[in-house]
Amino acid sequence: MTPPLVLLGSGYTLTRLAVGQAQAGREVLATTRDPARREELQRAGARVASLEDALLQTKGAYVVVSIPPEAGLDVALAQALAAQPPARLMYLSSTGVYGGARGVVDEDTPVDVTWPASLPRLEAESRYLPLGAMVLRIAGIYGPGRGAHSRLLSGNLRLPDKGGRISRIHVDDLGAAILAVLERGTPGALYCAADDRAAPLEETVTWLAHRLGMSPPPRVPLETLHESLRGDRAISNERLKELGWTPRYPDFVQGFTAVLKEEGRSSGEGDIAIRPVFPSEAEAFFALRLRALKEHPESFGTSFEEESLRSLDEMRARLESSDSQRVLGAYDGTKLVGMVGVRREPRRKSAHKAVVWGMYVPAEAQSRGLGRRLLQAAIAEGRKLPGVEQLLLAVVAGNTSAHELYRSVGFQTYGVEPRALKIGGAYVDEELMVLTY
């Protein structure tokens, strides 16, 4: 029978591990002070307890400690674990203990007690090692919702003007490493956890920017970045591999490809992602917009001639996200292959309404479900616009395929406007549709 898993301090990594183990049928007891994580854990079937209660249930269990030294609890935790000894004990530490070490770093590399974050971690390790704990020193963790891609998308990432290699590990590979050490590690041993290839931050971010269709972030002096981003070292995982562990994502390319896919973002050519069109992409947006107006003049209130007179600066302004508008694009890798906009009505008495505009997917990108995905994303974005209670759109009367698509995502017809548009000498009737939140 597999011993229960007791996780003391379920943050990003241990919550993901706990969810997977609980869903697989293992008995998992976790502690967390985060309400959202508590709910996620309970939904997966894990038990959530206070730290005090969990420490009474560690005897004979597999226990992982992931409470940071800053909490000041290591002495008390070690005493409680000594009183209720686990079958296997692990402490999650950091490769930050190696401080300014350069080159290839492994478990035998001298630690750097002068490094600001090093000493607290080393003191914490010293509390658990006498209890037979295995210590896992972990490189930079990334995964869905966490990592360089998240900082890039938020606009908070900066590139150093110079810099060396940085080791990382995908959160799922880290979870597998934790289980491998718990099962087969040597009590009292140290293990380093990282993927197979350290890479410069610039290489990683340039790759991510290309996949996300973004411009690389600004450069700043190296010394202005966090100390964890200023190193030049490659963490060896050889000792961990001796336990039979191998990374599923051996480098950042494979790891971030999986992350972007899980998040529904672009992860390379052939993968379709729906995301905001950035102002820096105004030229591609403008070109696709003009193509739509030229090929299907009956589907848009604006004419090709009128729109072509606009400037790129006007297009950039249109793409700025605000409390009144969102513009979304479908991206095949980095290529824009579809678009839709949502705009709230500006007048106070009409501000509870928003209009879906500019919906277009070119012929070569159709039959891939992009229209539905764009509409669903537009509906979701409309909900975020302050005060919006319903979405409106107009579709050419008699356009059966478009009508069926709109109805399938919740729009209903409330009328027909005869002769809504006049193109040359011909009139176009429009079917008026509404979706109420």
N, C-alpha and C positions, 0 to 999 in steps of 0.2 A: 504493500500500500504506500502510495506517495505521501510523504509527510506534508502537513499543512505549510503554507507559505505565509510568513508574517512580515509585513513591509512597514517599517517604521519611518514615516516621512514620505508619503506618496505624492511626489511632485510630477513633473512632466514625464520622466522616464518610467518611474515605478507605477504610475497610474496606467500607462499604456501596457506595461508588462502584466499588471494585475488584471486588467480587463481581458487580455488574451488568455491568461491562465484560468481565470474564473469561467470564461465562456467554454473552455476546454474541459471543464468539470472538476478542476482542482479546488480544494478548500483554500480560500485566500482571506486573510485578515489584514486590513490596511488602516493606516491612520492618516488623516489629512485635516487641515483646518479650512480648506477651500470648499465652499458649498457646491460649486459646479463639479468639482472632481468627486466629491462625496456622492452626488447624484449619479454621475457616470459609473462609479464603482458599484453602487448598489444596483443600478440597472443591469450591469453585467453579471450580477450574482455574487459579488464579493461582499464580505462583511466589513463594516466600517465601525471602528471603535475609538475611544479616546486613547491617548498614549498610555495613560495609567492602566487601563484595562488590558490593552494589548500586551504590556510588559508582564502581566500575570499569566499569559498564555503562550509564552515562548519556549517552555520546556519541551524538548523533543521535536521542535519545529525547525524549519529552515527559515532563518531570520536574515533580513537585509536592512542595514541601517543607512539611511540617506538624509539624516537631519544635519544641516550645516553647522560648522563649529560656532558660528555667530550666535546660535541659539543658547549656547552655554550649558548644554544638557549632557555632554559626553560623560562626565564623571558619574552622574546619577544613572544614566543609561547603562554604563558598564557595570555598575553595582547591581542593578536590577537583573541584568542578563546573567551575571555570575550566580545570583540566587535562583534563577529559573533557566538553567543552561540549555541553549538550543542544541539540536543535533548537528547543525551546520550554521556558521555565522559569517556574514560578509559585511564589510564596511566599504561604501562607495566614496572614493577619494578623487583626486584630480592630478593630472600630469603637471599642474601648476607648481607642484612641489619641486620640480626640476629647475624652476626659476629661469635664469638666463642661459641654461645649457644649450649648446648648438650642435648641429649634426644629428646623427642617429642616437636616439635615447632609448634605453631599456631599463629593466628593473634594477640593474646593477649600477646605473649611472648615479653619481653622488647627488644628493638633494641639495638645494640652495636655501639655507636658512635665512639668508639676507633678503630674499624676495618677499615683498609685502604679504602676499597671500599664502606663502609657503608654511610658515611656522604654525598657524592655527590648524592646518590640515595635518601636519606631522604630529602635533600634540594629540589630535583626535585619533589618528592611527595608533598611537602608542597606548591609548586606553583599551582598544579592542584586540590588538595582537596578542597580549598575554592570555586572552580568553580563547585563543585558537582561531581567531577570525582570519579570514582571507581578505586581503585588501585589493580592491580594483581601482587602479589609477586611470582615470578616463580622460581622453582627449575631448575636443569640442564637440558637443552633441547637436545634431540637427535632425529635423524630421518635419512632418506636417505641422504647420503653424509656428515653426521655430527654425531659425537659421538665417544665413546670409540672404536668401531670397525674400524672407519676410521683411528684413531691414531695407532691402533694395526697393521693394514695392511700397514701403511706407515713406521712402525718401530720407531715411535716417542713416543710410550706409555711406561711408566715405572710403575712398581708396588711398592707401599710403603712397607717398612719392617714391618710396623704395620699400623693400621688405623681402622676407624669405618665405620658406615653406611653413605651412600650418597643417597639423594633423587633425582629422575629424573622425566621427563615427556616426552612422545612421542609428537612430533610436532603436529600431528593431534589431539591428546587429548587436547593439549594446544589451538589449533584453536577452538575446540568445547567449551572449557572453556571461551574463549574470547567472543564467541557469546552468551553463556549462561549468562554471567555477563552483557553484553550489553542489553540483553532483560529483565532480571529479577533481576539484582543486585540492591542493595540499594545505592543511591547517597551518596558519602562520605565514603563508607565502604571499608574495606580491605579484600582481599581474597588471600589465598595461593593456588598455583597450583602445584600439584605433583601427582605421581601415588600412588598406595595403599601400596607399600612395598619398603622402603629404603633398600639398600643392600651394603655390602662392595665392594669396587672397585675390590678386589681380586676375589670375587665370580663372579662378572660380567665378568671380563676379562678372568678368567679360563673357564667360559662357552663359551664365544666367541671364544677363542683359540681352544677349542674342536670342535666347529661347523665349524670353518674355516680350521681345519686341521693344526694348527700352534702350535708352542711351546710358552708357556707363556713368556712375556717379562722379561727383567732383573729387579731385585729389587734394590731400592735405598732408602736412608734415607727419612723418612716421611717429614722432614723439607725442603727437596729440591724440593718438588712438589708445584704446585700452591695452594694458600690458599683454593680454592674451593674444592680441593681433600683431604684436611687434617682434615675435620670435622668428627663428629660422631653425627648425628642427623637425625630424621625422620620428615619430613614436613607433617603436618596434612592437609587433604583436606576436612574435614567434613563440613566446612562452604560453600564451593563450592558445595558439594553434596546436601546441603539444597535447592539449586536452581534447582535441578533436573538433574545436571550433574553427569555422572559416566564415569570413564575412560574406553575406549575400550581396552586399554592395561594396565592392573592393575599392572604389574610388568615388569622388564627388560626382562624376558624370552619371554613373549608374544610380547613385543614391538620390541625387536631386531629380533625375528623370522620373524615378518612382514617386518622389515627393510631389512634384508638379502634377503628375497624373492623378494622384490621390486627392489633391486639392482642386482638380478640375481646371488646371492651368495648362498652357502650352508647354510641352516638353520635347519639342523637336518636330521636324517635318512629318506630316501625316497625322499628328495629333491635333484635334480641334479644341480650342479653348475659347470661352466667352469671357471677356473682361472689358473694362473701360478703354476707350480709345484715348490715348494721351495727347495733349497739345503738341508734343514733339512729333506726332504722327499725322499732322494736319495734311501734309502733301498726299499721303496715301488715301486718307479719308476723302479729300477733295476730289481725287481722281475717280474713286469708286462712286462717289455721289454724282458726279457729272455723267458717268457712264449710265447710272440708273435713270437719270432724267432724260438722257438721249434715247435709251432703248425702250423706256416705258413712260412716255410723257403723260399718258392717261392716268397713271397711278399716283401722281404727285401734284400738289397744288402749285409748286414753284416750277418755272420753266428752265430748260437748259440755258437759254440765252440770258435770263436774269441771274442765275446762279454763277455762270461763268464770269460774270463781271466782278464777283467778290474777290477779295484778296486773301492770301494765306493767313495774314494776321487776323482777319475776320473769322476764318476757319478755326484758328487756334483758340480764339475767344469762345467760340461755340463749344469747343471741346473741354473747356474748364468745368469741372464738376462744381455744382452749387446746390443751394437749397431749392432750386427751381428746375434743374435739368440734369439729365444723365444721358451720355452717348455711349453705347456698347458696340463692340465689334466681335466678330467671329474670326479667329486666327488659326490658320493652317501653318503651324510652325510660327514664323514671323510675318506671314503674308495675310493681309486683311482680305477676307473672303465673304464678308457679310456685315450688315450694320442695322442698328435701330436706335431711335432716340425716344426719350420720355421727357415731356416738358409740362410743368405745372402752369395753369392759367394765371396770368399776372394780377388780374383785378381781384379785390378783396371778396366780392360776392361770388366769384367763380374759382377761388383758390382751393376749393375742395375737389376740383377736377384736374386731371392731367391728360395730355394728348400723346398718343403713340404716333411718331412720325418717322419718315425716312426709312421704313423697313425695306431692305433689299438684300437678296442673295443672287449673285450672277448664275447664269445657266450652268457653267462648268462645275459649280459647287453645290448644285441642287441634288436632291435625292439622297442627302446625307443627314436629314433631320435638323439642319441648321435653323430653318425658319422657326420650328417649334422651340428649339433651345433659346434662340434670340428672344422670342416672345415671352417665354417663361422667365428669362432673366429680366426683361423689361417690366414684367408684372412685379417681380421681387423688388426691383429698384423703385418702382412707383410707390410701393408701400413705405419706402424710406423717406419720400419727400414729405415734408411737414404738412399735416392737415389734409393730405390727399385721401379721398374716399372712393373715387371711381376713376377708371380709365376710359377714354373715348378714342375711337379710330373710325376712319372712313375707308371703304373698299369699293372698287368699281363694281357696280351692280352687274350680276351675271358672271363674275369671276368665281366659279364654283369651288375651285381648289383652295383659293385664299379664304373664301367664306367658311369652308369646312375646317380649315386650320384654325381660324380665329374662334370658331365655336368650340372646337375641341379643347381649347385652353380656358374657356369660361366666358367669352364674349357673347352677348346676345344682341340681336337686331332690334332697334327701337324706331326705325323709320328709314325712308329713302328720300334723298334730296334730288329732285329731277333737274337735269341740266346743270349739275353742280360745277362742271368745268366746260370751257369752250376751247377747243383746240383746232385752229384753223376755222373751218366752217362747220365742224362736227361737235355735238354735245355729248357729255358723259354724265350718266346718272351715278350717284354714289349711295351705297348702303351704309347707314350709320349704326355703329355698334358700341356697346358699353359693357364694362366689367365692373361690378361693384365689390369692394373689399368687405 
